[in-house]
């Protein structure tokens, strides 16, 4: 029986592989005056075994974009004049032949084969009809200030982190049903079409991307085109009507429920409002809520019957009507609580509501039940503490360090110590350290910006797990590369271990402060043996750790420093 199950598993895996291999993939790259970067994007696409063709649409460039793209191995299609990003995407799509089409901008300086394949794999595996990307970058002003507010208003069911990512992939059969805008509205237009069509859309994280920051003039143009596209789609899909007439009913219904809640609450808890007034407020609120609730139901049925994409419209209704549901639940919770406190005594009905106690407490084994971090206020160091930084516990946790560790700033070492009792989130930093970090007394640092302030700072941490002291030099930064696990053995006994990103290069091993060997790391699992004073020191490096810190190379500091007590 087990053999039959094993054979069935192999058969299904083989069938899935054949299915994936049968699907062809085209990569379309719209380009306008991108001769500096287009070859990098083309090479990243051609480096994938999943990609069968790469097409660059030269959208009326005045530089050598077309020549560079052809030299990199792409098929180039030229527009005689600049017609816009959406027009270039449409041209590339029409000339492509793949079952799956990937659209990638030509101005990305660090696009890789792996990032492109992350967009393709969910579609190949049947997990999505369309994938769009999210990534870390310095830009995003149009997204945050224009696209997201409008989408939240007209299409509240869409909750993507970056709706205007610019890089996406989809099945040809899905793209054939969509409208390609001529300009920068094409990205959000396709996302909205996919939503209304009920397609499965997956947002894929491709890490960090780099490209030139757009000017305010260019951003203004992009914002106008994005706004126009969202409003046009909202008109086409009936969302304007939904927000206008239904929005009023929703607001008035919530107002009625709120007045009802206020009236009931005032009857029992607000002495300044007479009970009669509370009853009148509650009754008026109930009438308003009931009237507009009936109006809302009738209008919802009308819009739903006329809309395209019934499922997505229903989802949008849920988001829009959710505040009414919450207000109603609050009212029901209050009424049920009050009714539960009803007492009947000798023909007299009284309601005596009781209150509960909210207790926030510390567990003995976990220190706290929840964690609230920052913000932190910068202050000067205490007298005679010029080589010490006093830092709150939440802040040192964010940095990934411990008390007693050392941060090196402009060649000076500063010990990280606890804040004084009663000083809360105050960070006491000496003058020279503040200058190195670029902060001043009185500055307020959000916890999310703390790693940025300490970015690229060399720190020394104690990683020992025994009575032997082992220091590890690391660089405080965010690094998305795969981390490594480092284990230190002395005389076949594990004395320390640490995780961190390890780049190819040279790393320093020291004993009692003296450099005894430089090791050369080449990206592979490796072991090193060192003999010192009758001791055998073994360093094991294994890929697959979890950390966003980077180990310090030989040019940056000491990677490991082992101290034997009494020597």
PAGU-964104 format. One line per 2 residues: their letters; for each residue x, y, z of C-alpha. Coordinates in Angstrom, 1 decimal, decimal comma. Layout:
N
a> X/Y/Z; ... .
***
This chain:
567
xx> 0,0/0,0/0,0; 2,8/2,4/0,9 .
xx> 4,4/1,7/-2,5; 1,2/2,7/-4,3 .
xx> 1,0/6,0/-2,3; 4,6/6,7/-3,2 .
xx> 4,1/6,1/-6,9; 1,0/8,3/-6,8 .
xx> 2,9/11,1/-5,2; 5,7/10,8/-7,8 .
xx> 3,1/10,8/-10,6; 1,4/14,0/-9,3 .
xx> 4,7/15,8/-8,9; 5,7/14,8/-12,4 .
xx> 2,3/15,9/-13,7; 2,7/19,3/-12,0 .
xx> 6,2/19,7/-13,4; 4,9/19,0/-17,0 .
xx> 2,1/21,4/-16,5; 4,5/24,1/-15,4 .
xx> 7,0/23,4/-18,2; 4,2/23,6/-20,8 .
xx> 3,5/27,2/-19,9; 5,6/29,8/-21,8 .
xx> 6,6/33,1/-20,3; 7,2/36,5/-22,0 .
xx> 8,8/39,5/-20,3; 7,8/42,9/-21,6 .
xx> 10,0/45,9/-20,7; 8,7/49,4/-21,5 .
xx> 11,6/51,8/-21,9; 11,9/55,6/-22,5 .
xx> 15,5/56,9/-22,5; 16,8/54,1/-20,2 .
xx> 20,1/53,2/-22,0; 21,9/53,1/-18,6 .
xx> 19,8/50,4/-17,0; 17,8/48,6/-19,7 .
xx> 20,5/46,0/-20,4; 20,6/45,1/-16,7 .
xx> 16,9/44,3/-16,7; 17,1/42,4/-20,0 .
xx> 20,0/40,3/-18,6; 18,0/39,5/-15,4 .
xx> 15,0/38,4/-17,5; 17,1/36,3/-19,9 .
xx> 18,9/34,7/-17,0; 15,7/32,8/-16,0 .
xx> 15,1/29,3/-17,4; 11,3/30,1/-17,1 .
xx> 11,4/32,9/-19,6; 11,0/32,1/-23,3 .
xx> 11,2/35,6/-24,8; 12,2/39,1/-23,7 .
xx> 10,6/42,1/-25,5; 11,7/45,8/-25,0 .
xx> 9,3/48,4/-26,3; 11,3/51,6/-27,0 .
xx> 8,7/54,3/-26,4; 10,2/57,0/-28,7 .
xx> 13,5/57,2/-26,9; 16,0/59,9/-28,0 .
xx> 19,1/58,0/-26,7; 20,5/54,6/-27,5 .
xx> 18,0/52,6/-25,5; 17,0/50,4/-28,5 .
xx> 20,6/49,6/-29,4; 21,6/48,7/-25,9 .
xx> 18,5/46,5/-25,5; 19,2/44,6/-28,7 .
xx> 22,9/44,1/-27,8; 21,7/42,6/-24,5 .
xx> 19,6/40,0/-26,4; 16,1/41,5/-26,3 .
xx> 13,7/41,8/-29,2; 13,0/45,5/-29,7 .
xx> 9,8/47,1/-30,9; 9,9/50,9/-31,5 .
xx> 7,3/53,6/-31,2; 8,0/56,5/-33,4 .
xx> 7,1/58,9/-30,6; 6,5/58,8/-26,9 .
xx> 3,0/57,4/-26,4; 3,1/56,6/-22,7 .
xx> 3,9/53,6/-20,4; 0,4/52,0/-20,9 .
xx> 0,7/52,2/-24,7; 4,1/50,5/-24,5 .
xx> 2,8/47,7/-22,3; -0,1/47,2/-24,7 .
xx> 2,2/47,0/-27,7; 4,5/44,6/-25,9 .
xx> 1,6/42,4/-24,9; 0,2/42,3/-28,5 .
xx> 3,6/41,2/-29,8; 4,3/38,7/-27,1 .
xx> 3,4/35,0/-27,3; 3,7/33,7/-23,7 .
xx> 1,0/32,0/-21,7; 2,2/34,3/-18,9 .
xx> 3,3/37,9/-19,5; 5,6/39,7/-17,1 .
xx> 5,9/43,5/-17,1; 9,1/45,0/-15,7 .
xx> 10,2/48,7/-15,7; 13,5/49,4/-17,5 .
xx> 14,9/51,9/-15,0; 15,5/49,4/-12,2 .
xx> 19,2/49,3/-11,2; 19,1/46,1/-9,2 .
xx> 16,6/43,9/-10,9; 17,6/40,2/-10,6 .
xx> 16,5/36,9/-12,1; 15,3/35,7/-8,7 .
xx> 13,0/38,8/-8,3; 11,4/38,2/-11,8 .
xx> 10,9/34,5/-10,9; 9,2/35,4/-7,7 .
xx> 6,5/37,1/-9,8; 6,2/34,1/-12,1 .
xx> 6,1/31,1/-9,7; 2,7/31,7/-8,1 .
xx> 1,0/31,8/-11,5; 2,9/28,7/-12,7 .
xx> 1,8/26,8/-9,6; -1,8/27,9/-10,0 .
xx> -1,9/30,0/-6,9; -2,7/33,3/-8,7 .
xx> -4,0/34,7/-11,9; -2,1/37,9/-11,5 .
xx> 0,9/38,9/-9,3; 2,0/42,4/-8,4 .
xx> 5,0/43,3/-6,5; 5,8/45,2/-3,3 .
xx> 9,3/46,3/-2,4; 11,3/48,7/-0,2 .
xx> 12,3/52,0/-1,7; 12,5/55,7/-0,8 .
xx> 9,7/56,8/-3,1; 6,0/56,0/-2,9 .
xx> 4,6/59,5/-2,5; 1,9/59,1/-5,1 .
xx> 0,9/55,8/-3,6; 0,5/57,1/0,0 .
xx> -0,9/60,5/-0,8; -3,1/59,8/-3,8 .
xx> -3,7/56,2/-4,7; -4,4/54,7/-1,3 .
xx> -6,9/57,3/-0,1; -8,9/57,1/-3,3 .
xx> -8,8/53,3/-3,3; -9,9/53,2/0,3 .
xx> -12,8/55,4/-0,6; -14,0/53,8/-3,9 .
xx> -12,6/50,2/-3,6; -12,3/49,5/0,1 .
xx> -11,9/45,8/-0,5; -8,5/46,3/-2,1 .
xx> -5,8/46,3/0,6; -2,5/46,0/-1,2 .
xx> 0,6/47,5/0,4; 1,7/49,0/-2,9 .
xx> -1,1/49,2/-5,5; 1,2/51,2/-7,8 .
xx> 4,2/48,8/-7,8; 4,7/49,0/-11,6 .
xx> 6,0/45,4/-11,9; 3,4/42,7/-12,4 .
xx> 2,7/39,4/-14,2; -0,5/37,7/-15,3 .
xx> -2,0/35,0/-17,4; -2,6/36,0/-21,0 .
xx> -6,2/34,9/-20,8; -6,7/37,4/-17,9 .
xx> -4,9/40,3/-19,6; -7,1/39,9/-22,7 .
xx> -10,1/40,9/-20,6; -8,5/44,1/-19,2 .
xx> -8,2/47,7/-20,5; -4,7/49,0/-20,9 .
xx> -4,6/52,7/-20,1; -2,1/54,7/-22,3 .
xx> -0,3/56,4/-19,4; 0,9/55,7/-15,9 .
xx> -2,7/54,8/-14,9; -2,1/51,4/-16,5 .
xx> -0,8/49,8/-13,3; -3,7/50,7/-11,0 .
xx> -6,2/50,1/-13,8; -5,2/46,5/-14,3 .
xx> -5,3/45,9/-10,5; -8,9/47,3/-10,4 .
xx> -10,0/45,3/-13,4; -8,6/42,1/-11,9 .
xx> -10,5/42,9/-8,6; -13,8/43,4/-10,4 .
xx> -13,3/40,3/-12,6; -12,8/38,2/-9,4 .
xx> -9,3/37,1/-10,3; -6,9/35,8/-7,7 .
xx> -4,3/38,5/-7,2; -1,2/37,9/-5,1 .
xx> 1,2/40,6/-3,8; 4,8/39,3/-4,0 .
xx> 7,7/40,8/-2,0; 10,7/41,3/-4,2 .
xx> 12,9/43,0/-1,6; 14,6/46,3/-2,3 .
xx> 14,7/48,1/-5,7; 16,7/51,2/-6,8 .
xx> 15,9/53,7/-9,4; 16,1/57,4/-9,9 .
xx> 13,7/59,5/-7,8; 11,1/61,3/-9,9 .
xx> 10,9/65,1/-9,9; 7,8/66,8/-8,4 .
xx> 6,7/67,7/-11,9; 6,8/64,1/-13,0 .
xx> 5,1/63,0/-9,8; 2,3/65,5/-10,5 .
xx> 1,8/64,0/-13,9; 1,7/60,5/-12,5 .
xx> -0,7/61,5/-9,7; -3,1/63,1/-12,2 .
xx> -3,1/60,0/-14,4; -3,6/57,6/-11,4 .
xx> -6,5/59,8/-10,1; -8,1/59,9/-13,5 .
xx> -7,9/56,1/-13,9; -9,3/55,3/-10,4 .
xx> -12,2/57,8/-10,8; -13,0/56,4/-14,3 .
xx> -13,1/52,9/-13,0; -15,2/54,0/-10,1 .
xx> -17,7/55,5/-12,5; -17,6/52,5/-14,8 .
xx> -18,2/50,0/-11,9; -20,9/52,0/-10,1 .
xx> -18,7/53,0/-7,1; -19,5/56,8/-7,4 .
xx> -23,2/56,1/-7,0; -22,4/53,8/-4,2 .
xx> -20,4/56,4/-2,3; -22,9/59,2/-3,0 .
xx> -26,3/58,0/-2,1; -25,3/55,0/0,0 .
xx> -22,6/56,9/1,8; -25,2/59,4/3,1 .
xx> -27,4/56,5/4,3; -24,5/54,8/6,0 .
xx> -23,5/58,0/7,8; -27,0/58,8/8,9 .
xx> -27,6/55,2/10,1; -24,4/55,4/12,2 .
xx> -25,5/58,7/13,6; -28,9/57,2/14,6 .
xx> -27,2/54,3/16,3; -24,8/56,6/18,1 .
xx> -27,6/58,8/19,3; -29,5/55,7/20,6 .
xx> -26,3/54,5/22,4; -25,8/58,0/23,9 .
xx> -29,4/58,2/25,1; -29,3/54,8/26,8 .
xx> -25,9/55,5/28,3; -27,0/58,9/29,6 .
xx> -30,1/57,4/31,3; -27,9/55,2/33,6 .
xx> -24,5/56,9/33,8; -24,7/60,7/33,1 .
xx> -26,4/62,6/36,0; -26,2/65,9/34,2 .
xx> -28,7/64,7/31,6; -32,2/64,0/32,9 .
xx> -33,6/60,5/32,3; -36,4/61,9/30,2 .
xx> -33,9/63,7/27,9; -32,0/60,4/27,6 .
xx> -35,1/58,6/26,6; -36,0/61,2/23,9 .
xx> -32,5/61,0/22,5; -32,6/57,2/22,4 .
xx> -36,0/57,2/20,7; -35,1/59,8/18,1 .
xx> -31,8/58,0/17,4; -33,7/54,7/16,9 .
xx> -36,1/56,3/14,4; -33,3/57,9/12,4 .
xx> -31,3/54,6/12,4; -34,3/52,6/11,2 .
xx> -35,3/55,0/8,5; -31,8/55,2/6,9 .
xx> -31,2/51,5/7,4; -34,2/50,7/5,3 .
xx> -33,1/53,2/2,7; -29,6/51,7/2,7 .
xx> -30,9/48,2/2,1; -33,1/49,3/-0,8 .
xx> -30,2/51,3/-2,4; -27,8/48,4/-1,9 .
xx> -30,1/46,0/-3,7; -30,4/48,5/-6,6 .
xx> -26,6/49,0/-7,0; -25,9/45,3/-6,6 .
xx> -28,3/44,3/-9,4; -26,6/46,8/-11,8 .
xx> -23,0/46,1/-10,9; -20,4/44,0/-12,7 .
xx> -18,4/41,6/-10,6; -21,1/40,6/-8,0 .
xx> -18,6/39,0/-5,6; -16,3/42,0/-5,5 .
xx> -19,3/44,4/-5,1; -20,5/42,2/-2,2 .
xx> -17,0/42,5/-0,6; -17,1/46,2/-1,0 .
xx> -20,5/46,4/0,6; -19,1/44,5/3,6 .
xx> -16,3/47,0/4,0; -18,7/50,0/3,7 .
xx> -21,3/48,6/6,0; -18,9/47,3/8,6 .
xx> -19,1/50,6/10,7; -22,8/50,1/11,0 .
xx> -22,3/46,6/12,2; -19,8/47,7/14,8 .
xx> -22,1/50,5/16,0; -25,0/48,0/16,2 .
xx> -22,9/45,5/18,1; -21,9/48,2/20,6 .
xx> -25,6/49,1/21,1; -26,6/45,5/21,5 .
xx> -23,7/44,9/24,0; -24,9/47,8/26,1 .
xx> -28,5/46,8/26,0; -27,7/43,1/26,8 .
xx> -25,4/44,2/29,7; -28,1/46,5/31,1 .
xx> -30,8/43,9/30,7; -28,6/41,3/32,4 .
xx> -28,4/43,6/35,4; -32,2/43,9/35,7 .
xx> -33,6/43,2/39,2; -37,3/42,9/40,1 .
xx> -38,1/43,4/43,8; -41,6/43,7/45,1 .
xx> -43,0/45,0/41,9; -40,1/47,5/41,4 .
xx> -37,8/47,1/38,4; -34,3/48,4/38,8 .
xx> -31,2/48,1/36,6; -27,9/48,0/38,5 .
xx> -25,0/47,7/36,0; -21,7/46,5/37,3 .
xx> -18,3/47,3/36,0; -15,3/45,0/35,4 .
xx> -11,7/45,7/36,0; -9,0/46,0/33,2 .
xx> -5,8/44,7/34,6; -2,5/45,0/32,8 .
xx> 0,1/42,8/34,5; 3,5/41,3/34,1 .
xx> 4,1/37,6/33,9; 7,0/36,2/35,9 .
xx> 8,4/34,2/33,1; 7,9/36,6/30,2 .
xx> 8,6/40,1/31,7; 5,5/41,6/30,1 .
xx> 2,3/40,6/28,3; 2,7/43,2/25,5 .
xx> 5,4/45,4/24,3; 5,1/49,1/23,5 .
xx> 8,3/50,7/22,1; 9,3/54,3/21,8 .
xx> 9,4/57,1/21,0; 12,7/57,9/22,7 .
xx> 14,0/61,4/23,7; 17,7/62,2/23,4 .
xx> 19,4/63,8/26,3; 23,0/64,5/27,3 .
xx> 25,1/61,9/29,2; 25,5/62,0/33,0 .
xx> 28,6/63,4/34,5; 31,6/61,1/34,3 .
xx> 29,8/58,9/31,7; 31,5/60,0/28,5 .
xx> 32,0/56,4/27,4; 28,6/55,1/28,2 .
xx> 25,2/55,3/26,4; 22,2/54,8/28,6 .
xx> 19,4/53,2/26,5; 15,9/52,0/27,3 .
xx> 15,3/48,2/27,2; 12,8/48,5/24,3 .
xx> 15,4/50,4/22,2; 18,2/47,9/22,9 .
xx> 15,8/45,1/21,8; 15,1/46,9/18,6 .
xx> 18,9/47,2/17,9; 19,3/43,5/18,6 .
xx> 21,9/44,0/21,3; 22,2/43,5/25,1 .
xx> 23,3/45,6/28,0; 27,0/45,5/28,4 .
xx> 27,6/45,3/24,6; 29,7/48,0/23,0 .
xx> 28,9/50,4/20,1; 31,9/52,0/18,3 .
xx> 31,3/55,5/16,9; 34,1/57,4/15,1 .
xx> 36,6/55,0/16,6; 35,4/55,5/20,2 .
xx> 33,8/52,6/22,1; 30,6/53,2/24,2 .
xx> 29,1/50,7/26,6; 25,4/50,3/26,4 .
xx> 23,8/50,6/29,9; 20,3/50,7/31,4 .
xx> 18,4/53,9/31,8; 18,2/55,4/35,2 .
xx> 15,1/54,5/37,3; 12,2/56,8/36,4 .
xx> 13,7/58,1/33,1; 11,5/55,9/30,9 .
xx> 12,3/56,3/27,3; 15,2/58,8/27,7 .
xx> 18,4/57,9/25,8; 21,5/59,6/27,4 .
xx> 24,2/59,9/24,8; 27,6/61,7/25,2 .
xx> 28,3/64,7/22,9; 30,9/62,9/20,7 .
xx> 28,5/59,9/20,2; 25,6/62,3/19,4 .
xx> 27,7/64,0/16,7; 28,6/60,6/15,2 .
xx> 24,9/59,6/15,1; 23,7/63,0/13,8 .
xx> 21,3/63,6/16,7; 20,9/66,5/19,2 .
xx> 19,6/66,9/22,7; 15,8/67,1/22,6 .
xx> 15,4/65,1/19,4; 12,6/62,5/19,5 .
xx> 13,4/59,2/17,8; 10,6/56,9/16,7 .
xx> 11,3/53,2/17,3; 11,0/52,5/13,6 .
xx> 13,8/55,0/12,8; 16,2/53,7/15,5 .
xx> 17,9/51,2/13,3; 18,3/54,0/10,6 .
xx> 20,0/56,2/13,2; 22,5/53,4/14,2 .
xx> 22,8/52,2/10,6; 26,3/50,8/9,7 .
xx> 27,5/51,2/13,3; 30,1/48,6/14,4 .
xx> 29,0/46,9/17,6; 30,6/44,2/19,8 .
xx> 28,3/41,8/21,6; 28,9/39,0/24,1 .
xx> 27,6/35,8/22,6; 29,0/33,3/25,1 .
xx> 26,8/30,6/26,6; 29,3/29,5/29,3 .
xx> 31,8/30,9/31,7; 34,1/31,6/28,8 .
xx> 33,7/35,1/27,2; 33,3/35,3/23,4 .
xx> 32,8/38,6/21,7; 31,3/39,0/18,2 .
xx> 31,7/42,1/16,0; 28,6/42,9/14,0 .
xx> 27,4/45,8/11,8; 23,9/47,2/12,7 .
xx> 21,9/47,4/9,5; 19,1/45,8/7,6 .
xx> 20,3/43,1/5,2; 17,9/40,8/3,4 .
xx> 20,6/38,3/2,4; 20,6/34,8/3,8 .
xx> 22,1/34,6/7,2; 24,6/32,1/8,6 .
xx> 24,9/30,4/12,0; 28,3/30,6/13,7 .
xx> 29,1/28,1/16,4; 32,3/28,3/18,6 .
xx> 33,7/25,1/20,2; 36,6/25,0/22,7 .
xx> 37,9/21,5/23,5; 34,8/20,0/21,8 .
xx> 32,4/22,0/24,0; 30,0/24,6/22,5 .
xx> 30,8/27,9/24,2; 29,0/30,4/21,9 .
xx> 26,8/30,8/18,9; 25,4/33,7/16,8 .
xx> 23,5/34,5/13,7; 24,3/37,1/11,1 .
xx> 24,7/37,8/7,4; 28,2/36,8/6,2 .
xx> 29,5/38,2/3,0; 32,3/36,6/1,0 .
xx> 35,6/37,9/2,3; 38,1/37,9/5,1 .
xx> 37,2/37,7/8,8; 39,4/38,1/11,9 .
xx> 39,7/35,5/14,7; 41,3/36,8/17,9 .
xx> 42,2/35,1/21,3; 42,6/37,3/24,3 .
xx> 42,6/40,4/22,1; 45,4/39,1/19,8 .
xx> 44,7/38,4/16,1; 45,8/34,8/15,5 .
xx> 44,2/34,0/12,1; 42,2/35,5/9,2 .
xx> 39,7/33,1/7,7; 38,4/33,4/4,1 .
xx> 34,6/32,9/3,7; 33,4/31,9/0,3 .
xx> 29,7/31,5/0,8; 29,8/27,8/1,7 .
xx> 29,4/25,8/4,9; 32,9/25,6/6,4 .
xx> 34,8/24,7/9,6; 38,1/26,1/10,9 .
xx> 40,4/24,6/13,6; 42,8/26,7/15,7 .
xx> 45,3/25,5/18,3; 46,0/27,9/21,1 .
xx> 47,8/27,2/24,4; 46,9/23,6/24,5 .
xx> 43,3/24,3/23,5; 41,5/23,3/20,3 .
xx> 39,2/26,0/19,0; 36,7/25,0/16,3 .
xx> 34,6/27,5/14,3; 31,6/26,1/12,4 .
xx> 29,8/28,3/9,9; 26,5/27,0/8,5 .
xx> 24,1/28,7/6,1; 20,5/29,1/7,1 .
xx> 20,5/31,3/10,1; 18,0/34,1/10,9 .
xx> 19,3/37,6/11,4; 19,2/41,0/9,8 .
xx> 22,7/42,0/11,3; 25,9/41,6/9,3 .
xx> 29,1/40,1/10,7; 32,0/42,5/10,7 .
xx> 34,7/41,7/8,1; 38,4/42,1/8,7 .
xx> 38,4/45,6/7,4; 35,6/46,6/9,7 .
xx> 36,6/45,0/13,0; 37,0/41,8/14,9 .
xx> 34,7/39,0/13,8; 35,3/36,8/16,9 .
xx> 37,4/37,5/20,0; 37,7/34,6/22,5 .
xx> 38,9/35,2/26,0; 40,3/32,5/28,3 .
xx> 39,9/33,4/32,0; 43,2/33,6/33,9 .
x> 45,3/34,2/30,7 .
***
